[in-house]
Amino acid sequence: MKKHRFRNLFFCFTALLVLSACQKYNGKLEQWGSTVDTVDTAKLKRNNIPYEIKDGKVYIPEDAFSDATLCCT
């Protein structure tokens, strides 16, 4: 019984580590475009590129710049 509990706990821990390591974008947020009016956030959303809007400006992870350039320009 304890062997199965340890195995299940180990499996869950390993799955958690693998899933957290597989996040596509995790870089520091950088400004994308000059204002929120000049950025098509629908295209970012459609291409699964995370973004945040702060003070009327759009920020995306720095490791998403190449994907954002391909989808949004």
N, CA, C and O atoms as CSV, one atom per row, in Angstrom:
chain,resi,resn,atom,element,x,y,z
A,1,MET,N,N,0.823,-1.194,0.000
A,1,MET,CA,C,0.000,0.000,0.000
A,1,MET,C,C,0.869,1.261,0.000
A,1,MET,O,O,0.607,2.199,-0.753
A,2,LYS,N,N,1.908,1.280,0.850
A,2,LYS,CA,C,2.787,2.448,0.903
A,2,LYS,C,C,3.557,2.605,-0.403
A,2,LYS,O,O,3.868,3.720,-0.822
A,3,LYS,N,N,3.858,1.487,-1.035
A,3,LYS,CA,C,4.586,1.537,-2.293
A,3,LYS,C,C,3.754,2.252,-3.365
A,3,LYS,O,O,4.286,3.047,-4.140
A,4,HIS,N,N,2.466,1.969,-3.403
A,4,HIS,CA,C,1.584,2.618,-4.377
A,4,HIS,C,C,1.428,4.100,-4.064
A,4,HIS,O,O,1.372,4.925,-4.976
A,5,ARG,N,N,1.358,4.437,-2.802
A,5,ARG,CA,C,1.226,5.841,-2.415
A,5,ARG,C,C,2.470,6.623,-2.834
A,5,ARG,O,O,2.365,7.726,-3.371
A,6,PHE,N,N,3.640,6.050,-2.587
A,6,PHE,CA,C,4.885,6.705,-2.983
A,6,PHE,C,C,4.958,6.851,-4.505
A,6,PHE,O,O,5.360,7.897,-5.016
A,7,ARG,N,N,4.573,5.808,-5.216
A,7,ARG,CA,C,4.609,5.848,-6.676
A,7,ARG,C,C,3.659,6.923,-7.211
A,7,ARG,O,O,4.026,7.665,-8.122
A,8,ASN,N,N,2.461,7.017,-6.666
A,8,ASN,CA,C,1.499,8.035,-7.100
A,8,ASN,C,C,2.001,9.439,-6.781
A,8,ASN,O,O,1.866,10.350,-7.598
A,9,LEU,N,N,2.573,9.612,-5.605
A,9,LEU,CA,C,3.111,10.913,-5.221
A,9,LEU,C,C,4.271,11.302,-6.140
A,9,LEU,O,O,4.362,12.450,-6.575
A,10,PHE,N,N,5.136,10.366,-6.429
A,10,PHE,CA,C,6.256,10.620,-7.327
A,10,PHE,C,C,5.763,10.972,-8.733
A,10,PHE,O,O,6.287,11.890,-9.363
A,11,PHE,N,N,4.765,10.249,-9.220
A,11,PHE,CA,C,4.201,10.524,-10.539
A,11,PHE,C,C,3.593,11.922,-10.598
A,11,PHE,O,O,3.809,12.649,-11.568
A,12,CYS,N,N,2.842,12.304,-9.581
A,12,CYS,CA,C,2.227,13.640,-9.551
A,12,CYS,C,C,3.291,14.734,-9.506
A,12,CYS,O,O,3.170,15.744,-10.200
A,13,PHE,N,N,4.315,14.545,-8.710
A,13,PHE,CA,C,5.394,15.526,-8.611
A,13,PHE,C,C,6.124,15.668,-9.946
A,13,PHE,O,O,6.423,16.783,-10.374
A,14,THR,N,N,6.409,14.553,-10.598
A,14,THR,CA,C,7.081,14.583,-11.893
A,14,THR,C,C,6.212,15.268,-12.946
A,14,THR,O,O,6.714,16.063,-13.740
A,15,ALA,N,N,4.931,14.971,-12.956
A,15,ALA,CA,C,4.018,15.607,-13.914
A,15,ALA,C,C,3.962,17.112,-13.685
A,15,ALA,O,O,3.927,17.886,-14.642
A,16,LEU,N,N,3.953,17.525,-12.434
A,16,LEU,CA,C,3.929,18.952,-12.119
A,16,LEU,C,C,5.198,19.643,-12.621
A,16,LEU,O,O,5.123,20.739,-13.178
A,17,LEU,N,N,6.334,19.028,-12.434
A,17,LEU,CA,C,7.593,19.601,-12.921
A,17,LEU,C,C,7.622,19.696,-14.443
A,17,LEU,O,O,8.056,20.707,-14.995
A,18,VAL,N,N,7.172,18.666,-15.108
A,18,VAL,CA,C,7.187,18.657,-16.572
A,18,VAL,C,C,6.245,19.719,-17.117
A,18,VAL,O,O,6.606,20.441,-18.046
A,19,LEU,N,N,5.056,19.826,-16.561
A,19,LEU,CA,C,4.089,20.807,-17.051
A,19,LEU,C,C,4.555,22.236,-16.817
A,19,LEU,O,O,4.339,23.101,-17.666
A,20,SER,N,N,5.182,22.493,-15.693
A,20,SER,CA,C,5.658,23.852,-15.440
A,20,SER,C,C,6.852,24.198,-16.331
A,20,SER,O,O,7.054,25.366,-16.663
A,21,ALA,N,N,7.631,23.214,-16.713
A,21,ALA,CA,C,8.778,23.462,-17.588
A,21,ALA,C,C,8.362,23.631,-19.044
A,21,ALA,O,O,9.146,24.123,-19.856
A,22,CYS,N,N,7.158,23.236,-19.380
A,22,CYS,CA,C,6.696,23.297,-20.770
A,22,CYS,C,C,5.939,24.573,-21.103
A,22,CYS,O,O,5.346,24.667,-22.178
A,23,GLN,N,N,5.941,25.543,-20.224
A,23,GLN,CA,C,5.279,26.796,-20.554
A,23,GLN,C,C,6.007,27.425,-21.724
A,23,GLN,O,O,7.234,27.511,-21.738
A,24,LYS,N,N,5.233,27.862,-22.706
A,24,LYS,CA,C,5.849,28.348,-23.937
A,24,LYS,C,C,6.553,29.684,-23.744
A,24,LYS,O,O,7.678,29.860,-24.212
A,25,TYR,N,N,5.911,30.621,-23.066
A,25,TYR,CA,C,6.493,31.946,-22.883
A,25,TYR,C,C,6.643,32.223,-21.393
A,25,TYR,O,O,5.694,32.057,-20.626
A,26,ASN,N,N,7.805,32.635,-20.996
A,26,ASN,CA,C,8.002,32.955,-19.588
A,26,ASN,C,C,9.015,34.078,-19.392
A,26,ASN,O,O,9.557,34.238,-18.298
A,27,GLY,N,N,9.271,34.845,-20.427
A,27,GLY,CA,C,10.247,35.925,-20.330
A,27,GLY,C,C,9.688,37.162,-19.652
A,27,GLY,O,O,8.503,37.241,-19.328
A,28,LYS,N,N,10.564,38.110,-19.451
A,28,LYS,CA,C,10.200,39.396,-18.864
A,28,LYS,C,C,9.292,40.149,-19.834
A,28,LYS,O,O,9.485,40.069,-21.047
A,29,LEU,N,N,8.309,40.875,-19.313
A,29,LEU,CA,C,7.381,41.612,-20.169
A,29,LEU,C,C,8.050,42.847,-20.754
A,29,LEU,O,O,8.686,43.623,-20.040
A,30,GLU,N,N,7.897,43.019,-22.065
A,30,GLU,CA,C,8.439,44.163,-22.786
A,30,GLU,C,C,7.310,44.831,-23.557
A,30,GLU,O,O,6.327,44.182,-23.916
A,31,GLN,N,N,7.449,46.110,-23.807
A,31,GLN,CA,C,6.413,46.855,-24.516
A,31,GLN,C,C,6.334,46.412,-25.973
A,31,GLN,O,O,7.354,46.241,-26.640
A,32,TRP,N,N,5.104,46.229,-26.456
A,32,TRP,CA,C,4.853,45.841,-27.843
A,32,TRP,C,C,3.956,46.904,-28.465
A,32,TRP,O,O,2.796,47.031,-28.073
A,33,GLY,N,N,4.457,47.652,-29.407
A,33,GLY,CA,C,3.689,48.729,-30.024
A,33,GLY,C,C,3.732,49.983,-29.170
A,33,GLY,O,O,4.225,49.971,-28.042
A,34,SER,N,N,3.209,51.064,-29.727
A,34,SER,CA,C,3.277,52.331,-28.987
A,34,SER,C,C,2.098,52.514,-28.034
A,34,SER,O,O,2.286,52.962,-26.903
A,35,THR,N,N,0.892,52.176,-28.472
A,35,THR,CA,C,-0.288,52.278,-27.596
A,35,THR,C,C,-1.193,51.088,-27.845
A,35,THR,O,O,-1.005,50.336,-28.801
A,36,VAL,N,N,-2.175,50.927,-26.976
A,36,VAL,CA,C,-3.117,49.818,-27.120
A,36,VAL,C,C,-3.950,49.969,-28.393
A,36,VAL,O,O,-4.444,48.976,-28.928
A,37,ASP,N,N,-4.109,51.192,-28.879
A,37,ASP,CA,C,-4.883,51.421,-30.104
A,37,ASP,C,C,-4.161,50.935,-31.354
A,37,ASP,O,O,-4.808,50.632,-32.356
A,38,THR,N,N,-2.836,50.856,-31.315
A,38,THR,CA,C,-2.070,50.440,-32.494
A,38,THR,C,C,-1.780,48.944,-32.521
A,38,THR,O,O,-1.216,48.444,-33.494
A,39,VAL,N,N,-2.155,48.226,-31.468
A,39,VAL,CA,C,-1.881,46.793,-31.384
A,39,VAL,C,C,-3.192,46.028,-31.526
A,39,VAL,O,O,-4.173,46.336,-30.849
A,40,ASP,N,N,-3.209,45.035,-32.403
A,40,ASP,CA,C,-4.390,44.192,-32.581
A,40,ASP,C,C,-4.323,43.049,-31.570
A,40,ASP,O,O,-3.758,41.993,-31.855
A,41,THR,N,N,-4.898,43.265,-30.398
A,41,THR,CA,C,-4.838,42.256,-29.338
A,41,THR,C,C,-5.625,41.005,-29.699
A,41,THR,O,O,-5.361,39.937,-29.146
A,42,ALA,N,N,-6.580,41.110,-30.610
A,42,ALA,CA,C,-7.321,39.922,-31.047
A,42,ALA,C,C,-6.386,38.935,-31.745
A,42,ALA,O,O,-6.528,37.723,-31.582
A,43,LYS,N,N,-5.430,39.449,-32.523
A,43,LYS,CA,C,-4.453,38.569,-33.180
A,43,LYS,C,C,-3.539,37.909,-32.155
A,43,LYS,O,O,-3.203,36.732,-32.283
A,44,LEU,N,N,-3.139,38.669,-31.141
A,44,LEU,CA,C,-2.309,38.074,-30.088
A,44,LEU,C,C,-3.064,36.957,-29.391
A,44,LEU,O,O,-2.515,35.879,-29.161
A,45,LYS,N,N,-4.315,37.208,-29.057
A,45,LYS,CA,C,-5.135,36.212,-28.369
A,45,LYS,C,C,-5.347,34.986,-29.256
A,45,LYS,O,O,-5.259,33.853,-28.782
A,46,ARG,N,N,-5.625,35.208,-30.535
A,46,ARG,CA,C,-5.878,34.112,-31.477
A,46,ARG,C,C,-4.642,33.226,-31.640
A,46,ARG,O,O,-4.768,32.029,-31.899
A,47,ASN,N,N,-3.457,33.805,-31.490
A,47,ASN,CA,C,-2.210,33.051,-31.628
A,47,ASN,C,C,-1.619,32.626,-30.287
A,47,ASN,O,O,-0.453,32.239,-30.209
A,48,ASN,N,N,-2.427,32.699,-29.242
A,48,ASN,CA,C,-2.032,32.248,-27.895
A,48,ASN,C,C,-0.775,32.934,-27.383
A,48,ASN,O,O,0.078,32.303,-26.760
A,49,ILE,N,N,-0.667,34.223,-27.648
A,49,ILE,CA,C,0.450,35.011,-27.135
A,49,ILE,C,C,-0.079,35.828,-25.960
A,49,ILE,O,O,-0.940,36.689,-26.140
A,50,PRO,N,N,0.429,35.565,-24.763
A,50,PRO,CA,C,-0.072,36.295,-23.596
A,50,PRO,C,C,0.335,37.762,-23.643
A,50,PRO,O,O,1.417,38.100,-24.123
A,51,TYR,N,N,-0.530,38.616,-23.148
A,51,TYR,CA,C,-0.222,40.044,-23.116
A,51,TYR,C,C,-0.877,40.677,-21.904
A,51,TYR,O,O,-1.839,40.147,-21.348
A,52,GLU,N,N,-0.345,41.807,-21.509
A,52,GLU,CA,C,-0.916,42.609,-20.431
A,52,GLU,C,C,-1.000,44.045,-20.910
A,52,GLU,O,O,-0.142,44.511,-21.660
A,53,ILE,N,N,-2.035,44.741,-20.476
A,53,ILE,CA,C,-2.190,46.154,-20.811
A,53,ILE,C,C,-1.979,46.952,-19.537
A,53,ILE,O,O,-2.700,46.777,-18.555
A,54,LYS,N,N,-0.984,47.831,-19.563
A,54,LYS,CA,C,-0.676,48.697,-18.423
A,54,LYS,C,C,-0.527,50.119,-18.930
A,54,LYS,O,O,0.243,50.374,-19.857
A,55,ASP,N,N,-1.245,51.027,-18.339
A,55,ASP,CA,C,-1.153,52.452,-18.691
A,55,ASP,C,C,-1.346,52.701,-20.188
A,55,ASP,O,O,-0.680,53.560,-20.765
A,56,GLY,N,N,-2.255,51.953,-20.816
A,56,GLY,CA,C,-2.550,52.155,-22.227
A,56,GLY,C,C,-1.529,51.574,-23.180
A,56,GLY,O,O,-1.576,51.856,-24.377
A,57,LYS,N,N,-0.599,50.762,-22.674
A,57,LYS,CA,C,0.427,50.136,-23.509
A,57,LYS,C,C,0.328,48.622,-23.369
A,57,LYS,O,O,-0.040,48.110,-22.311
A,58,VAL,N,N,0.656,47.917,-24.436
A,58,VAL,CA,C,0.582,46.459,-24.452
A,58,VAL,C,C,1.974,45.895,-24.191
A,58,VAL,O,O,2.956,46.337,-24.789
A,59,TYR,N,N,2.049,44.922,-23.300
A,59,TYR,CA,C,3.308,44.260,-22.958
A,59,TYR,C,C,3.170,42.768,-23.233
A,59,TYR,O,O,2.164,42.152,-22.882
A,60,ILE,N,N,4.200,42.190,-23.868
A,60,ILE,CA,C,4.242,40.754,-24.122
A,60,ILE,C,C,5.577,40.218,-23.603
A,60,ILE,O,O,6.524,40.985,-23.433
A,61,PRO,N,N,5.662,38.903,-23.347
A,61,PRO,CA,C,6.944,38.334,-22.914
A,61,PRO,C,C,8.001,38.513,-23.996
A,61,PRO,O,O,7.710,38.402,-25.187
A,62,GLU,N,N,9.228,38.790,-23.571
A,62,GLU,CA,C,10.290,39.054,-24.541
A,62,GLU,C,C,10.578,37.847,-25.426
A,62,GLU,O,O,11.035,38.014,-26.557
A,63,ASP,N,N,10.322,36.636,-24.937
A,63,ASP,CA,C,10.563,35.464,-25.772
A,63,ASP,C,C,9.406,35.190,-26.736
A,63,ASP,O,O,9.432,34.195,-27.461
A,64,ALA,N,N,8.393,36.061,-26.753
A,64,ALA,CA,C,7.279,35.933,-27.693
A,64,ALA,C,C,7.378,36.938,-28.837
A,64,ALA,O,O,6.501,36.975,-29.699
A,65,PHE,N,N,8.420,37.745,-28.857
A,65,PHE,CA,C,8.536,38.791,-29.876
A,65,PHE,C,C,8.556,38.223,-31.294
A,65,PHE,O,O,7.889,38.763,-32.176
A,66,SER,N,N,9.300,37.154,-31.530
A,66,SER,CA,C,9.374,36.616,-32.896
A,66,SER,C,C,8.022,36.065,-33.341
A,66,SER,O,O,7.630,36.260,-34.491
A,67,ASP,N,N,7.306,35.382,-32.455
A,67,ASP,CA,C,5.978,34.873,-32.805
A,67,ASP,C,C,4.990,36.009,-33.021
A,67,ASP,O,O,4.157,35.943,-33.926
A,68,ALA,N,N,5.073,37.046,-32.203
A,68,ALA,CA,C,4.182,38.195,-32.368
A,68,ALA,C,C,4.479,38.922,-33.670
A,68,ALA,O,O,3.562,39.415,-34.328
A,69,THR,N,N,5.737,38.994,-34.044
A,69,THR,CA,C,6.101,39.627,-35.310
A,69,THR,C,C,5.528,38.843,-36.484
A,69,THR,O,O,5.032,39.434,-37.443
A,70,LEU,N,N,5.594,37.524,-36.413
A,70,LEU,CA,C,5.070,36.693,-37.498
A,70,LEU,C,C,3.553,36.800,-37.623
A,70,LEU,O,O,3.026,36.819,-38.736
A,71,CYS,N,N,2.857,36.868,-36.518
A,71,CYS,CA,C,1.395,36.843,-36.588
A,71,CYS,C,C,0.769,38.218,-36.732
A,71,CYS,O,O,-0.352,38.322,-37.228
A,72,CYS,N,N,1.437,39.251,-36.326
A,72,CYS,CA,C,0.774,40.551,-36.191
A,72,CYS,C,C,1.327,41.657,-37.079
A,72,CYS,O,O,0.904,42.805,-36.948
A,73,THR,N,N,2.244,41.355,-37.965
A,73,THR,CA,C,2.758,42.422,-38.827
A,73,THR,C,C,2.480,42.123,-40.279
A,73,THR,O,O,2.842,42.913,-41.152
